[in-house]
Amino acid sequence: MGVLFVAWMTAVGHPQQWLWWSLGTALATLGMLVRLWASGYVMKNEVLATIGPYARVRHPLYVGNLLLCAGFCAASELWWSVPVALGIVLLFYPETIRYEDQKLRRLFPGDWDRWAAETRALLPRLTPYVGNGVRVPWSLQRSLLRNGEPLHILLLGFGLWWLARGIV
């Protein structure tokens, strides 16, 4: 749903130079970088990621999505994109986060409880969580092969470029 929404904003957006270059691009780029950083630690259902961005927030990929969505809303300058984005977020994220937290708790009992007790779902900690879990280093290869994140970034970058074409 989020991918379709970003594609739609890209197709019909009418950006103005100041807003596109400043707020929209900055937020979208930050979202892409957060997602790239987080995806390099994910070993889905094998290891509980508690380092890197996961030491600050339980769902950094969703934080990246929220930043991306806010960036594309700003870059497209479509006034209705903000309430639509909020609706999508409120409709999907609470239940998705609840489901993923329950799943991780089942897969990694004890470790998940300690980590979750100190790490919020979407609001980052100022100081990183320090736990005793498995410390898998960040990997661009993992980000690409397991999660396809660099390819997503290329597509999103293309979307920002497409929006920029309309700037006078």
C-alpha positions as CSV (number, residue, x, y, z in Angstrom):
1,M,0.0,0.0,0.0
2,G,2.8,2.4,0.9
3,V,4.7,1.7,-2.3
4,L,1.6,2.5,-4.4
5,F,1.0,5.7,-2.4
6,V,4.6,6.9,-3.0
7,A,4.3,6.0,-6.7
8,W,1.1,7.9,-6.9
9,M,2.6,11.0,-5.2
10,T,5.5,10.8,-7.6
11,A,3.2,10.6,-10.7
12,V,0.9,13.4,-9.8
13,G,3.1,15.6,-7.5
14,H,3.7,19.3,-8.3
15,P,6.8,20.3,-6.3
16,Q,8.1,23.8,-5.7
17,Q,11.9,24.2,-5.7
18,W,12.4,25.3,-2.1
19,L,10.3,22.6,-0.5
20,W,11.5,19.9,-2.9
21,W,15.2,20.5,-2.3
22,S,15.0,21.1,1.4
23,L,12.4,19.3,3.4
24,G,11.2,16.6,0.9
25,T,14.6,15.4,-0.3
26,A,16.1,15.6,3.2
27,L,13.4,13.5,4.8
28,A,13.2,11.0,1.9
29,T,17.0,10.6,1.9
30,L,17.2,10.2,5.6
31,G,14.5,7.5,5.3
32,M,16.4,5.7,2.6
33,L,19.6,5.8,4.7
34,V,17.8,4.5,7.9
35,R,16.4,1.7,5.8
36,L,19.7,0.8,4.3
37,W,21.4,0.9,7.7
38,A,18.7,-1.3,9.3
39,S,18.4,-3.8,6.5
40,G,22.1,-4.7,6.7
41,Y,21.5,-6.1,10.2
42,V,18.3,-8.1,9.5
43,M,18.6,-11.9,9.6
44,K,14.9,-12.6,9.6
45,N,13.8,-15.3,12.1
46,E,17.4,-16.3,12.7
47,V,19.0,-13.7,14.9
48,L,17.3,-10.9,17.0
49,A,19.0,-7.7,15.8
50,T,19.7,-5.5,18.8
51,I,22.7,-3.5,17.5
52,G,23.1,-0.7,15.0
53,P,19.7,1.1,14.6
54,Y,18.0,-1.8,16.5
55,A,19.9,-0.7,19.6
56,R,17.9,2.6,19.4
57,V,14.5,1.5,18.1
58,R,12.7,-1.9,17.6
59,H,11.4,-1.1,14.1
60,P,13.9,1.1,12.3
61,L,12.7,-0.1,8.9
62,Y,9.3,1.4,9.8
63,V,11.0,4.6,11.0
64,G,12.7,4.8,7.6
65,N,9.3,4.2,5.9
66,L,7.7,7.0,7.9
67,L,10.5,9.4,7.0
68,L,10.3,8.4,3.3
69,C,6.6,8.9,3.3
70,A,6.9,12.3,4.9
71,G,9.6,13.2,2.4
72,F,7.5,12.3,-0.6
73,C,4.5,14.1,0.9
74,A,6.6,17.3,1.2
75,A,8.3,16.8,-2.1
76,S,5.1,16.2,-4.0
77,E,3.4,19.2,-2.4
78,L,0.1,17.5,-2.6
79,W,-1.9,18.9,0.4
80,W,-4.1,15.7,0.6
81,S,-1.1,13.4,0.8
82,V,-0.6,14.1,4.5
83,P,-4.0,13.0,5.7
84,V,-3.9,10.0,3.4
85,A,-0.4,9.1,4.7
86,L,-1.6,9.4,8.3
87,G,-4.6,7.2,7.5
88,I,-2.4,4.5,5.9
89,V,0.0,4.7,8.9
90,L,-2.7,4.4,11.5
91,L,-4.5,1.6,9.5
92,F,-1.5,-0.6,9.0
93,Y,1.4,0.1,11.4
94,P,-0.1,-0.5,14.9
95,E,-1.3,-4.0,14.0
96,T,1.8,-4.9,12.0
97,I,4.0,-3.8,14.9
98,R,2.0,-5.8,17.4
99,Y,2.2,-8.9,15.1
100,E,6.0,-8.6,14.6
101,D,6.6,-8.0,18.3
102,Q,4.6,-11.1,19.2
103,K,6.4,-13.2,16.6
104,L,9.9,-12.0,17.8
105,R,8.9,-12.6,21.4
106,R,8.0,-16.2,20.5
107,L,11.2,-16.7,18.4
108,F,13.6,-15.1,20.9
109,P,12.1,-15.5,24.4
110,G,14.0,-13.7,27.1
111,D,16.3,-11.7,24.7
112,W,13.3,-10.0,23.1
113,D,11.8,-9.1,26.6
114,R,15.0,-7.5,27.8
115,W,15.4,-5.6,24.5
116,A,11.8,-4.5,24.3
117,A,11.7,-3.3,27.9
118,E,14.4,-0.8,27.0
119,T,13.7,0.0,23.4
120,R,10.6,1.7,22.1
121,A,8.9,0.6,18.9
122,L,9.3,3.8,16.8
123,L,10.8,6.5,19.0
124,P,14.6,6.1,19.1
125,R,16.5,6.0,22.4
126,L,19.2,8.6,22.9
127,T,21.6,6.0,24.2
128,P,21.9,2.6,22.5
129,Y,20.7,-0.6,24.1
130,V,23.5,-2.7,25.3
131,G,22.5,-6.4,25.5
132,N,24.2,-9.8,25.5
133,G,22.7,-11.0,22.2
134,V,24.3,-12.2,19.0
135,R,26.2,-9.3,17.4
136,V,25.9,-9.7,13.7
137,P,27.9,-7.0,11.8
138,W,26.2,-4.8,9.2
139,S,26.5,-6.1,5.7
140,L,25.7,-4.5,2.3
141,Q,25.5,-7.9,0.8
142,R,22.8,-8.9,3.3
143,S,21.0,-5.7,2.7
144,L,21.0,-6.4,-1.1
145,L,20.5,-10.2,-1.3
146,R,18.1,-10.8,1.7
147,N,16.2,-7.5,1.7
148,G,16.8,-5.8,-1.7
149,E,17.2,-2.5,0.0
150,P,19.8,-0.9,-2.5
151,L,17.3,-1.6,-5.3
152,H,14.5,0.1,-3.4
153,I,16.8,3.1,-2.9
154,L,17.4,3.3,-6.6
155,L,13.7,3.2,-7.3
156,L,13.0,5.9,-4.7
157,G,15.9,8.0,-6.0
158,F,14.3,7.7,-9.4
159,G,11.0,8.9,-7.9
160,L,12.7,12.0,-6.4
161,W,14.4,12.7,-9.7
162,W,11.0,12.3,-11.5
163,L,9.4,14.8,-9.1
164,A,12.4,17.2,-9.6
165,R,11.8,17.3,-13.3
166,G,8.7,19.4,-12.6
167,I,10.6,22.1,-10.7
168,V,10.9,25.4,-12.6
